[in-house]
Amino acid sequence: MQILETSRLLLREFCRDDDAALARVISDPETMRFYPAPFDRAGVEEWIERNMRRYAESGHGLWGMVLKSNGELIGDCGVTIQNVGGVSELEVGYHVRRDLWGQGLATEAARACRDYGFIRLSAERIISLIRSENIASRPVAEKNGMEIWKEAMHYNLLHLVYCVRRERPRLSHLTSE
Ligand SMILES: CC(C)(COP(=O)(O)OP(=O)(O)OC[C@H]1O[C@@H](n2cnc3c(N)ncnc32)[C@H](O)[C@@H]1OP(=O)(O)O)[C@@H](O)C(=O)NCCC(=O)NCCS
């Protein structure tokens, strides 16, 4: 099922047939440098199953990122619920196939997912959990309107918690007249 469309990308639900294309993304040791290990084939299949469960349970998850120009699945981006210090937070996450880095694709997808979180899910705030050493991911969060909110342990690793909050109408505009 297609979820979002941007100028160059479609975000759609993963299906089991995506395993080979997804492996080119999350089995790449360089792409998964900030994870405990790149995913083997069983891990790729479990990744797809986990996101299919998320779609069924909550209607969202990490979606497949498809390049409109050629129909190829080249990464993932989406919204997932993450437990941060005992609180459930809506997170935007993303991974892009390495040969396509630096073209603004993660930023384009992440912005669409942020808007989905605010508009479709009525989120008050949206986060991205990023290791401080991940200098490729931090600018994507910043271009998504996020700032560092705090630090938190996540899967036993210290992460920066980037956050963007829903804009609220400013009453001061009304009372200052
Ligand atoms: C993080 C990642 C998704 C970025 O994808 P991308 O499509 O290359 O990102 P964008 O092209 O949208 O880049 C956004 C900004 O980040 C900057 N950036 C990207 N990679 C960078 C790097 N290695 N070093 C410094 N800046 C970088 C870009 O220059 C761009 O800023 P600019 O427009 O001012 O030039 C990609 O590097 C990736 O898949 N990394 C591995 C997986 C990962 O770490 N995911 C995030 C987990 S928190």
The ligand as a Gaussian input file, in Angstrom:
#p B3LYP/6-31G(d) Opt

LIG

0 1
 C       21.884000       9.210000       7.184000
 C       21.492000       8.948000       5.738000
 C       20.099000       8.337000       5.707000
 C       21.502000      10.292000       4.973000
 O       20.971000      10.037000       3.674000
 P       21.182000      11.054000       2.477000
 O       20.080000      10.816000       1.494000
 O       22.581000      10.976000       1.993000
 O       20.980000      12.457000       3.230000
 P       20.709000      13.867000       2.516000
 O       21.303000      13.842000       1.145000
 O       19.264000      14.187000       2.670000
 O       21.605000      14.823000       3.402000
 C       21.079000      15.808000       4.263000
 C       22.214000      16.690000       4.713000
 O       23.171000      15.889000       5.398000
 C       24.440000      16.133000       4.878000
 N       25.202000      14.892000       4.892000
 C       24.841000      13.713000       4.352000
 N       25.823000      12.808000       4.545000
 C       26.817000      13.452000       5.203000
 C       28.078000      13.057000       5.690000
 N       28.540000      11.820000       5.514000
 N       28.842000      13.973000       6.329000
 C       28.396000      15.231000       6.513000
 N       27.190000      15.670000       6.082000
 C       26.417000      14.787000       5.434000
 C       24.200000      16.546000       3.450000
 O       25.292000      17.294000       2.971000
 C       22.937000      17.332000       3.553000
 O       23.200000      18.659000       3.913000
 P       23.274000      19.805000       2.758000
 O       21.979000      19.741000       2.015000
 O       23.461000      21.035000       3.571000
 O       24.431000      19.432000       1.906000
 C       22.487000       7.978000       5.048000
 O       23.802000       8.475000       5.214000
 C       22.408000       6.581000       5.621000
 O       21.633000       5.756000       5.172000
 N       23.240000       6.328000       6.648000
 C       23.273000       5.025000       7.282000
 C       22.001000       4.693000       8.067000
 C       21.779000       5.642000       9.227000
 O       22.719000       5.983000       9.940000
 N       20.524000       6.059000       9.386000
 C       20.162000       6.989000      10.419000
 C       20.102000       6.329000      11.734000
 S       19.848000       7.560000      13.023000

